[in-house]
Amino acid sequence: MDNAVLLKMACCFGPAADMLVVLLRFLFHRPITLSGTLIALVVCSILFFVGYKFTFAVFWNRRARRLRAHESEFTLGT
């Protein structure tokens, strides 16, 4: 999983996390402004990208390498 894929995922799931932040602000009766929402959108997208980059992407790439190695062993063995 490279940075381009992670960027696409962050663009899709970052706004969903932002909606959660806006909902929590609404529930706790905090003022909701456009600038605050835009900042939260950017921050949530960046945090999503960084969080996935150092957790799920690492293990995804490790698994992909292992599967490719196993696949090449299987095709060479037949």
C-alpha positions, -999 to +999 in steps of 0.1 A: +000+000+000+018+031-012+012+068-004-011+073-034-035+047-021-033+061+014-040+096+002-071+084-016-083+066+015-076+097+036-097+118+012-125+094+016-124+086+053-110+118+067-143+137+060-162+109+078-140+114+108-146+151+106-184+146+106-179+127+139-160+157+153-187+181+142-214+158+157-195+157+190-192+195+191-229+197+184-237+173+212-216+192+237-231+225+227-199+240+213-200+266+185-197+251+151-180+274+126-170+269+090-134+277+096-133+252+126-150+226+104-125+231+076-096+229+101-110+197+116-114+183+081-078+188+072-066+176+106-087+145+105-075+136+070-039+141+080-043+121+111-060+093+091-031+093+066-004+092+093-023+067+115-027+043+086+008+048+073+024+037+105+000+009+114-022-008+088+000+000+058+031-016+074+013-048+081-005-048+048+028-045+029+044-072+050+015-095+043+017-087+005+054-095+004+047-128+022+020-138-002+041-129-032+070-150-018+046-179-012+031-175-047+065-176-063+075-207-044+043-224-054+048-216-091+084-226-091+076-259-073+052-271-099 
